[in-house]
């Protein structure tokens, strides 16, 4: 099974002494199979990042090379089934 979703988060850059806990500006790919291919990241991230074809190809290659989940990882993932925020 390997990686089950692509994800992205966009955070507000803060000074080192700024201790506020600011929420992410964008956080996608938080559920299994939410983003099935790298191209689906392009539009949501367009205001924040330029994802070129080289990067999309690298993301796809990384997913293809990902090892299968271990038994412990499969068990842990099963604990959250059906839970949504």
C-alpha positions in Angstrom: 0.0 0.0 0.0 2.8 2.5 0.8 1.9 6.1 1.0 -1.9 6.5 1.0 -2.2 10.2 0.3 -0.2 13.2 -0.7 -0.4 16.1 1.7 0.5 19.7 2.0 0.5 22.3 4.7 1.1 26.1 4.4 2.1 27.9 7.6 2.5 31.5 8.4 6.2 32.3 8.9 6.8 33.6 12.4 9.7 35.2 14.2 11.6 32.9 16.6 10.3 34.9 19.6 6.6 34.8 18.4 5.1 32.0 20.5 1.6 32.3 19.2 0.1 29.0 18.0 -1.2 30.0 14.6 -3.3 27.6 12.6 -2.1 26.5 9.2 -3.3 28.6 6.2 -3.8 25.4 4.3 -3.7 21.8 5.3 -4.8 19.2 2.9 -4.3 15.4 2.6 -5.2 14.7 6.1 -7.3 11.6 5.4 -6.4 8.4 3.7 -6.6 8.5 -0.1 -7.7 12.2 0.0 -5.2 13.3 -2.6 -4.4 10.4 -4.9 -2.0 12.0 -7.3 0.5 14.9 -7.2 -1.3 16.9 -9.8 -4.2 17.3 -7.4 -1.9 19.5 -5.3 -1.2 22.1 -8.0 -4.4 24.2 -7.7 -4.7 24.3 -3.9 -1.1 25.3 -3.6 -0.9 27.7 -6.6 -1.1 30.8 -4.3 1.8 29.5 -2.2 4.0 27.3 -4.4 5.0 26.6 -8.0 4.8 22.8 -8.4 6.6 22.1 -11.7 6.5 18.8 -13.6 9.9 17.8 -12.3 8.6 18.1 -8.7 5.3 16.3 -9.5 7.3 13.5 -11.2 9.5 13.2 -8.1 6.5 13.0 -5.8 5.1 10.2 -7.9 8.5 8.4 -7.9 8.7 8.7 -4.1 5.3 7.2 -3.7 6.1 4.3 -6.1 9.3 3.6 -4.1 7.6 3.7 -0.7 7.7 0.5 1.3 4.6 -1.4 2.3 3.2 -0.5 5.7 4.3 -2.7 8.6 1.8 -4.6 10.6 2.0 -2.1 13.4 1.4 0.8 10.9 -1.6 -1.0 9.5 -3.0 -1.6 13.0 -2.4 2.0 14.0 -4.2 3.3 10.8 -7.1 1.0 11.5 -7.7 2.7 14.9 -8.7 5.9 13.1 -11.1 4.4 10.6 -14.4 6.2 10.6 -13.1 9.1 12.7 -13.5 12.5 11.1 -12.8 16.0 12.5 
